[in-house]
Amino acid sequence: MKNKNKECLNFLAETGLLKRVKRSGWWVVGIKDPESVAEHSFRCAVIGYLLAKLEKADAYAVTMMCLFNDLHEARINDFHKMAARYINYKQAEDRAYQEQIEFLPGAIKKELAGWRAAYTSQKTKEGIIARDADILECLVQAKEYSEQGFAQAKLFLKKAPRFLKTKSARNLFRQLKGWDTSRWWQRVSEFKR
């Protein structure tokens, strides 16, 4: 048990790196200090939970897939789409992920491996929803960045939506296009009499 605790602590330290790993696709459009992978993963998990509820799927499984999906980036960094032309990043992701969970207790390792398989195979409703959450989070971030003056971020709003598969994700995207990202806090902070 002592070694398993140490391996769990090592795993936690490694996942902490995701707070410092930046999402590289945003650099391409001129954002010098983009969101971290951890920030993306957190909102992706929240979106995944909402989509799972809307789609009447297993919200726990979807949320966990979203939360752990980019774990491998602690070891291999975040590759933007141009890198796919030159690097077999799917193979690198899978290898890094498997090595990351290798020393975790058996039940945890098995569950994390199962979520990874469901996400990458895209053969389960939950895996499809988790992927939609990942895409939708990028679209929300692109909308926020474009409203902050990064005009090139709008390019993400044109390409990525065609990959959304669930009705709920497509509906949210349609709403997102005309949505003002700052309206939520303006409504909350209005003065009361």
C-alpha positions in Angstrom: 0.0 0.0 0.0 2.9 2.4 0.8 4.2 2.1 -2.8 0.7 2.6 -4.2 0.3 5.8 -2.2 3.6 7.0 -3.5 2.5 6.3 -7.1 -0.8 8.1 -6.5 1.2 11.1 -5.2 3.5 11.0 -8.2 0.4 10.8 -10.5 -1.0 13.9 -8.7 2.3 15.8 -9.2 2.3 14.9 -12.8 -1.3 16.0 -13.4 -0.3 19.3 -11.8 1.9 20.0 -14.8 -1.3 20.5 -16.8 -1.7 23.8 -15.0 1.4 25.1 -16.8 1.0 23.4 -20.2 -0.5 25.9 -22.6 -3.0 25.1 -25.4 -0.8 25.5 -28.4 -3.4 26.1 -31.1 -4.1 29.5 -29.7 -0.5 30.6 -30.3 -1.1 30.1 -34.0 -3.7 32.8 -33.9 -1.6 35.2 -31.9 -2.6 34.6 -28.3 0.6 34.9 -26.3 -0.7 33.6 -23.0 -3.5 31.1 -23.8 -5.5 28.9 -21.4 -3.7 26.0 -19.9 -4.7 22.4 -20.5 -6.0 22.2 -17.0 -8.3 25.1 -17.6 -9.5 23.6 -20.8 -10.1 20.2 -19.1 -12.0 21.7 -16.2 -14.5 23.5 -18.4 -14.6 20.6 -20.8 -15.7 18.4 -17.9 -18.5 20.8 -16.9 -19.7 21.0 -20.6 -19.5 17.2 -20.7 -21.6 16.9 -17.6 -24.3 19.2 -19.1 -24.3 17.5 -22.5 -24.6 14.1 -20.9 -27.6 15.3 -18.9 -29.2 16.8 -22.0 -28.5 13.7 -24.0 -29.7 11.3 -21.2 -26.3 9.6 -20.9 -24.0 8.5 -18.1 -22.9 11.9 -16.8 -20.2 10.4 -14.5 -18.5 8.6 -17.4 -18.6 11.6 -19.7 -17.3 13.9 -17.0 -14.4 11.6 -16.2 -13.5 11.1 -19.9 -13.4 14.9 -20.3 -11.4 15.4 -17.1 -8.7 12.8 -18.0 -8.7 13.1 -21.8 -5.7 15.3 -22.1 -3.7 13.8 -19.2 -0.9 12.7 -21.7 -0.2 16.3 -22.4 1.7 16.5 -19.1 4.3 14.4 -20.8 4.2 15.3 -24.5 2.7 18.8 -24.5 -0.3 20.0 -26.5 0.1 19.6 -30.2 -1.8 22.0 -32.5 -3.4 20.6 -35.6 -0.4 21.4 -37.9 1.8 19.0 -35.9 -0.4 16.1 -37.0 1.1 16.5 -40.5 4.5 15.6 -39.1 4.0 13.6 -35.9 2.0 10.5 -35.1 0.5 12.2 -32.1 -2.2 9.6 -31.5 0.4 6.9 -31.0 2.4 9.3 -28.7 -0.8 10.2 -26.7 -1.7 6.5 -26.2 1.8 5.5 -25.1 2.1 8.4 -22.7 -1.3 7.8 -21.2 -0.7 4.1 -20.7 2.7 4.8 -19.0 1.1 7.5 -16.8 -1.5 5.1 -15.4 0.7 2.0 -15.3 1.6 2.1 -11.6 -1.8 3.2 -10.3 -3.8 0.7 -8.2 -5.5 -1.9 -10.4 -9.1 -0.7 -10.2 -8.1 2.9 -10.9 -5.9 1.9 -13.8 -8.6 -0.2 -15.3 -11.2 2.5 -15.1 -8.9 5.2 -16.5 -7.9 2.8 -19.4 -11.6 2.1 -20.1 -12.5 5.8 -20.3 -9.6 6.4 -22.6 -10.7 3.6 -24.9 -14.3 4.8 -24.9 -13.2 8.3 -25.8 -10.8 7.3 -28.5 -12.9 4.6 -30.1 -16.0 6.9 -30.4 -18.2 3.8 -30.3 -20.2 4.7 -27.2 -22.7 7.5 -26.6 -20.6 8.7 -23.7 -17.4 8.8 -25.8 -19.1 10.8 -28.5 -20.5 13.2 -26.0 -17.1 13.7 -24.3 -15.6 14.5 -27.7 -18.4 17.0 -28.4 -17.6 18.6 -25.0 -14.0 18.9 -26.0 -14.9 20.6 -29.3 -17.5 22.8 -27.7 -15.1 24.0 -25.0 -12.7 25.1 -27.8 -15.6 26.9 -29.5 -16.6 28.7 -26.3 -13.0 29.7 -25.8 -12.7 30.9 -29.4 -15.8 33.0 -28.9 -14.3 34.5 -25.7 -10.9 35.2 -27.4 -12.6 36.7 -30.4 -14.6 39.1 -28.2 -11.3 40.0 -26.4 -10.0 41.3 -29.7 -8.2 38.2 -31.2 -10.0 38.2 -34.6 -8.2 35.1 -35.8 -9.8 33.0 -33.1 -13.0 33.3 -35.1 -11.5 30.8 -37.6 -12.1 28.1 -35.0 -15.8 28.9 -35.1 -15.9 28.1 -38.8 -14.0 24.8 -38.9 -14.7 22.9 -35.6 -18.5 22.9 -35.5 -18.9 20.4 -38.4 -17.4 17.8 -36.1 -20.1 18.1 -33.4 -22.3 14.9 -33.4 -24.9 15.3 -30.7 -28.0 17.3 -31.1 -27.4 19.1 -27.8 -23.9 20.2 -28.8 -25.1 21.5 -32.2 -27.9 23.4 -30.5 -25.5 25.0 -28.0 -23.2 26.0 -30.8 -26.0 27.6 -32.7 -26.8 29.7 -29.6 -23.1 30.4 -29.1 -22.7 32.2 -32.4 -25.0 35.1 -31.3 -24.1 35.0 -27.7 -22.4 37.8 -25.8 -19.9 36.1 -23.4 -20.0 39.0 -21.0 -23.8 39.2 -20.5 -24.0 36.7 -17.7 -21.9 38.8 -15.3 -23.6 42.0 -16.3 -27.0 40.6 -15.4 -25.7 39.3 -12.0 -23.9 42.6 -11.1 -26.8 45.0 -11.8 -27.7 47.4 -9.0 -30.8 46.6 -7.0 -33.1 49.2 -5.5 
